[in-house]
Amino acid sequence: MICLISRNQLLKPLQLVGGVVERHQTIPILSNLLLKIENQQLSVTSTDMEIEMVAYATMLEGSSDSGSITIPAKKFSDICRTLPEGADIKLSCDASKATMQSGRSRFTLSTLPAADFPNVETSPDNLTFQLSQRKLKFLIDSTLFAVAHQDVRYYLNGLLLEVKKDFVRAVATDGHRLALSECDSSIDISSDSIQIIVPRKGVTELSRLLVGDDDIELHLAISGNHISISTDEYSFKSKLIDGRFPDYQRVIPEGGDKVVIVERDLLRQALQRASILSSEKLRGVQFQFSQGELTISAHNPEQEQAEETLEIEYAGDRLEIGFNVNYVLDALAALKAEKVKLTLLDGNSSCLIEGLDSEMVSRYVVMPMRF
């Protein structure tokens, strides 16, 4: 196997697949990349047996017609990254060694057989459709922060994707807050809806891929145990979490009669300042709503206090409620609208946070705190 390729052509595929590789593997071959030559194209594959990432690069003339080998991911990537700009690389491999040559530089790396490289097992696709990169990135970036971390309720450690004929929706919750975003679509789907749970790492890696041209059409395929997303540059595949996501519709509060309109940036900045003197453990802040005014206060065990007062659009009764400041700040950071709407029922009920005049819909539910 002989591969001739420019450094610049190789760097992007290596960057795309690099995040999937686990550095501390008990299975040695999972620390390697699978390099495969086929039809004058080089594919670079990484996997952790849950996620598989394949990126493609065009080779130079003189390369082999076909061949495959696995090579240490970190060493190979580090060598390519530190070679001079515009350098060409010649990679030749046999059963046990790979030799890299570029100019007067030469490196010999150990290899493992390509036949031993694992594949993510898949089942037949239940649904295939297209979605713009801009829409999928919006769905992920506006909800990923609310996915649980290593929760014993394993189904919360992933992002729910719900596909319907008219829209695609993403939902995440850690039990204390909920994030929901949706965008319109025109998908030919035979059932009312399909719901899948994508693991946190898979969603994180996917978010990292979705950069560049927002108008790129992504090809998505969903089966009973995996999701695949592909473009001309890469192919991403992730196993799904086998579980039933909670009925999120029951979590979204209804009947709230206290509506607050406030400038997003002003509220965010006030919360950031007040949070400096909040308890490092509880991160609680107190909201006090009165007609036309919001007072935010925080204190800590050292008896230090912070107080911020904002002008708001509110004509309801006086209301006091506490929140984890990080949860509110995460929601405000995800929203892009200039003004946000807070809908409340009373001091013991969840708060619904939404953006005004947003192109795509996002809603955030934050549970109250008791002080």
C-alpha positions, -999 to +999 in steps of 0.1 A: +000+000+000+014+034-011-003+067-004+008+100-018-010+130-003-004+166+006-002+175+042-029+201+038-053+176+023-047+152+052-050+176+082-087+182+080-097+145+079-074+138+108-090+167+128-125+154+120-118+118+132-095+127+161-121+134+188-135+098+186-102+081+195-098+072+231-062+077+243-064+052+272-078+021+255-077-015+269-081-026+232-049-014+214-064-012+179-090+014+191-060+038+195-054+034+158-068+049+127-079+028+098-065+041+065-081+027+034-074+034-003-102+029-027-108+045-061-080+070-057-095+082-024-082+079+011-106+073+039-096+078+075-117+060+102-117+061+140-140+043+164-146+036+201-171+008+192-200+032+200-192+059+175-176+056+141-162+085+121-149+084+086-134+113+067-122+114+031-092+130+013-081+131-023-046+116-030-019+125-054-011+105-085+011+075-080-009+061-050-020+025-048-053+014-063-064-001-031-051-012+003-058-007+040-038-006+073-042+008+109-017+032+123-013+049+158-037+079+157-019+104+180+016+098+166+004+099+130-016+131+136+012+148+155+037+141+128+014+154+100+006+185+120+043+194+126+054+189+090+060+221+070+031+239+053+026+226+018+046+194+024+038+162+005+037+129+023+045+094+010+031+066+032+041+031+025+029+001+046+035-036+049+022-061+074+038-047+105+053-013+097+044+020+081+070+044+067+062+081+063+085+103+041+083+140+036+113+158+022+143+148+043+121+135+071+114+098+076+093+081+103+086+044+109+055+035+129+041+002+140+008-010+125-020-035+132-040-055+106-069-037+091-090-069+094-089-065+132-104-030+131-140-032+145-171-019+128-201-003+144-228-029+138-259-015+122-294-027+113-315-018+082-326+019+081-361+028+092-360+063+079-337+084+056-340+121+050-321+153+044-316+183+068-295+214+064-264+217+085-277+250+099-308+234+113-291+204+128-264+226+144-291+248+159-309+218+174-278+205+190-262+237+202-293+249+218-300+218+238-267+199+244-259+217+276-289+202+294-280+166+287-273+147+320-238+137+330-235+100+341-270+099+355-282+065+368-312+071+346-291+062+316-318+075+291-311+110+303-274+108+293-283+115+257-302+139+234-337+130+222-343+135+185-379+134+175-387+133+138-421+142+124-435+151+090-435+188+097-406+193+121-375+178+138-372+184+176-343+180+200-350+176+238-325+173+267-330+172+305-310+163+335-340+163+359-335+199+370-340+217+337-352+209+302-342+223+268-363+219+237-357+232+202-374+225+169-372+234+133-395+229+103-389+201+078-405+182+050-398+146+057-416+117+041-424+096+072-449+068+074-455+068+111-466+097+133-431+102+147-398+085+154-379+091+186-342+082+192-318+090+220-282+098+208-255+094+235-238+125+248-204+118+233-220+112+199-239+145+201-207+163+212-187+149+183-214+157+159-216+193+170-178+196+164-183+184+128-210+209+120-189+239+110-185+258+077-212+261+051-245+262+068-264+254+036-248+219+032-275+192+030-268+164+054-280+129+047-294+113+078-304+076+083-321+062+114-324+025+123-334+007+154-299+009+169-280+037+152-280+071+134-258+079+104-251+114+091-230+119+060-217+145+035-191+143+007-164+150+033-173+126+061-196+099+074-206+098+111-223+069+128-234+065+164-252+038+184-283+048+202-293+046+238-318+018+242-344+033+265-376+054+268-372+091+272-395+107+297-427+124+285-412+158+282-445+174+273-456+170+309-426+189+321-434+220+301-455+243+324-489+254+313-513+280+327-486+305+338-503+339+341-473+359+350-454+370+319-421+389+320-404+405+290-368+415+295-337+424+275-316+392+272-282+408+274-291+430+304-305+400+323-276+378+315-250+405+326-269+411+358-270+374+366-233+370+359-224+398+383-248+386+410-235+350+407-201+361+418-214+363+454-237+333+452-230+301+472-204+281+452-222+249+461-258+258+456-254+286+430-288+300+440-301+335+431-334+351+442-357+368+417-382+393+430-407+405+404-428+437+409-446+459+385-420+471+359-390+459+380-369+428+387-345+426+417-319+398+416-301+390+448-275+365+459-256+357+491-231+332+504-220+316+537-194+344+542-224+369+546-215+386+513-244+399+492-252+411+457-282+429+444-291+439+408-322+458+397-336+458+361-364+474+343-388+448+328-422+446+312-444+431+339-478+441+353-486+411+376-486+407+413-454+406+434-436+373+431-404+358+446-387+327+433-352+312+434-332+295+406-298+279+401-281+308+383-261+285+360-293+269+346-308+303+337-275+316+322-272+285+301-307+291+287-300+328+280-267+319+263-285+295+239-312+320+230-302+345+203-333+368+205-328+404+218-357+400+243-368+369+262-401+360+278-403+344+312-436+327+321-444+318+357-473+306+377-461+310+413-430+308+435-430+270+436-435+262+399-411+259+370-402+289+348-406+287+310-380+308+292-384+316+255-369+340+230-391+366+212-389+370+174-367+340+169-365+322+135-365+288+151-382+277+183-364+271+216-380+267+250-362+262+284-378+250+316-360+256+349-371+242+382-372+266+412-349+264+442-358+267+479-335+288+501 
